[in-house]
């Protein structure tokens, strides 16, 4: 089975080009991190490489170092910003895994003892809540 081609009109590509707004918490030459608009918990952040690839399976391995360096920084920051008990890091590849946006991305979600993740239902969080949460993470990044 041949993998599908990268779609340059996926939502993360549009965010990278500035065509769709996002609540960014971090950006460097290789990676951006921004709030998930349908969070599974407070502080749910997405870390996205700027180089196009559908997912981990077709990505150039040279992007993994910069990507996961930022994933670690974001994980540390969300844990601190939300006084979380732990952090879930997830990454999906192809439809059978649950991937719905076909640009490589990593979910970073602060976790709290006894509190389950909310389903990824398609219900969007209020922009002001995302902005407030993004501010908390940016503040935690500057003090790490």
Backbone torsions as a table, in degrees:
resi	resn	phi	psi	omega
1	UNK	NA	128.9	179.0
2	UNK	-85.5	135.2	177.9
3	UNK	-70.8	149.5	177.3
4	UNK	-68.7	155.4	178.2
5	UNK	-74.9	157.1	175.6
6	UNK	-65.9	132.8	179.4
7	UNK	-97.6	111.4	-177.7
8	UNK	-69.8	-7.0	177.9
9	UNK	-102.9	14.2	176.1
10	UNK	-67.0	158.7	-172.7
11	UNK	-61.0	-35.4	-179.6
12	UNK	-72.0	-35.1	174.7
13	UNK	-62.0	-40.0	178.3
14	UNK	-66.8	-37.8	175.9
15	UNK	-64.2	-44.1	179.0
16	UNK	-59.7	-36.8	179.8
17	UNK	-82.3	-4.6	-179.8
18	UNK	79.8	15.0	-179.8
19	UNK	-81.4	-22.4	178.0
20	UNK	-127.1	132.5	-180.0
21	UNK	-69.1	154.6	175.4
22	UNK	-148.3	160.1	175.2
23	UNK	-97.1	89.0	-176.1
24	UNK	-78.6	141.7	176.9
25	UNK	-114.6	-17.8	-177.0
26	UNK	-159.3	145.2	172.6
27	UNK	-155.5	138.2	170.2
28	UNK	-138.0	-166.8	-176.1
29	UNK	-67.5	-20.0	-173.7
30	UNK	-114.0	-22.6	-166.4
31	UNK	-144.0	147.4	166.1
32	UNK	-124.9	155.7	174.2
33	UNK	-132.9	134.8	-178.1
34	UNK	-149.1	164.4	-177.2
35	UNK	-71.4	137.7	172.7
36	UNK	-73.1	127.8	-177.8
37	UNK	-75.5	-13.4	175.1
38	UNK	-123.3	66.6	-171.3
39	UNK	-66.7	146.6	174.6
40	UNK	-91.2	-2.2	176.5
41	UNK	-176.4	162.3	178.8
42	UNK	-58.6	132.6	178.1
43	UNK	88.8	3.7	179.6
44	UNK	-58.3	116.2	-174.8
45	UNK	-120.6	145.8	176.1
46	UNK	-110.1	135.9	177.2
47	UNK	-115.1	124.3	-168.4
48	UNK	-132.0	125.2	174.0
49	UNK	-71.7	150.6	179.3
50	UNK	-78.2	-24.2	178.5
51	UNK	-73.2	129.7	-178.3
52	UNK	-69.9	133.0	168.9
53	UNK	-161.4	150.1	178.6
54	UNK	-65.3	-41.4	-176.8
55	UNK	-170.4	-168.3	-178.3
56	UNK	-60.5	-30.0	-173.6
57	UNK	-69.3	-30.0	-178.3
58	UNK	-114.7	5.0	-177.2
59	UNK	-73.4	149.0	172.4
60	UNK	-69.6	123.5	-177.0
61	UNK	-57.3	-20.7	-179.1
62	UNK	-66.4	-17.1	180.0
63	UNK	-83.5	-15.3	-174.1
64	UNK	-66.0	-37.0	178.5
65	UNK	-59.8	-56.8	178.2
66	UNK	-60.8	-39.9	-178.6
67	UNK	-62.1	-51.7	-174.3
68	UNK	-78.1	-18.9	169.8
69	UNK	-63.7	-43.0	178.6
70	UNK	-72.1	-38.8	176.4
71	UNK	-54.9	-45.0	179.8
72	UNK	-62.9	-44.6	-179.9
73	UNK	-62.1	-42.9	179.7
74	UNK	-66.3	-41.5	178.5
75	UNK	-59.4	-44.3	178.1
76	UNK	-63.3	-41.1	-177.6
77	UNK	-69.0	-42.5	-179.2
78	UNK	-68.7	-35.2	177.4
79	UNK	-61.0	-45.3	180.0
80	UNK	-69.0	-47.3	-174.2
81	UNK	-61.5	-33.4	-176.3
82	UNK	-109.7	9.5	-177.9
83	UNK	48.7	45.6	-176.0
84	UNK	-78.5	156.4	177.1
85	UNK	-81.4	-22.4	-179.4
86	UNK	-167.6	-174.9	-178.4
87	UNK	-141.6	132.1	172.6
88	UNK	-98.5	132.2	175.6
89	UNK	-119.1	122.1	-177.5
90	UNK	-130.7	149.9	177.6
91	UNK	-149.1	128.9	-174.1
92	UNK	-115.0	147.6	-177.3
93	UNK	-135.6	109.5	178.2
94	UNK	77.9	162.2	-172.6
95	UNK	-56.9	-38.3	-177.6
96	UNK	-62.4	-23.5	-179.7
97	UNK	-87.9	-14.0	-176.2
98	UNK	108.0	2.0	179.1
99	UNK	-66.2	132.2	178.7
100	UNK	-122.6	-20.2	173.9
101	UNK	-114.3	124.0	-171.3
102	UNK	-96.6	60.7	167.0
103	UNK	-140.2	128.4	-178.9
104	UNK	-46.9	129.9	177.0
105	UNK	-156.5	155.5	-179.4
106	UNK	-123.9	130.0	176.9
107	UNK	-87.8	133.1	176.0
108	UNK	-126.2	116.0	-172.4
109	UNK	-128.9	119.3	173.9
110	UNK	-61.9	142.1	-177.2
111	UNK	-126.3	149.3	-177.2
112	UNK	-128.5	135.4	-179.2
113	UNK	-51.1	128.7	175.2
114	UNK	79.5	1.8	-178.2
115	UNK	-111.5	113.2	179.9
116	UNK	-74.2	159.4	173.4
117	UNK	-68.7	144.5	172.5
118	UNK	-76.1	152.3	176.2
119	UNK	-68.5	153.2	176.4
120	UNK	-84.0	75.9	-167.0
121	UNK	-84.9	-13.8	-174.0
122	UNK	97.8	0.0	176.6
123	UNK	-82.8	119.4	-176.5
124	UNK	-83.2	141.6	176.5
125	UNK	-76.5	152.3	176.7
126	UNK	-63.5	139.7	-178.3
127	UNK	-58.0	-37.5	-178.6
128	UNK	-67.8	-32.3	176.3
129	UNK	-68.2	-44.4	178.3
130	UNK	-61.8	-41.9	179.5
131	UNK	-62.9	-42.8	179.1
132	UNK	-63.7	-45.0	179.8
133	UNK	-65.1	-39.1	177.3
134	UNK	-61.4	-41.2	178.2
135	UNK	-61.4	-40.3	178.0
136	UNK	-62.4	-42.1	-178.5
137	UNK	-69.7	-43.2	177.6
138	UNK	-58.6	-42.3	179.0
139	UNK	-62.5	-42.1	179.7
140	UNK	-66.7	-34.3	178.5
141	UNK	-65.6	-34.9	-178.2
142	UNK	-76.9	-17.2	-179.8
143	UNK	-103.7	-0.9	178.3
144	UNK	-79.0	NA	NA
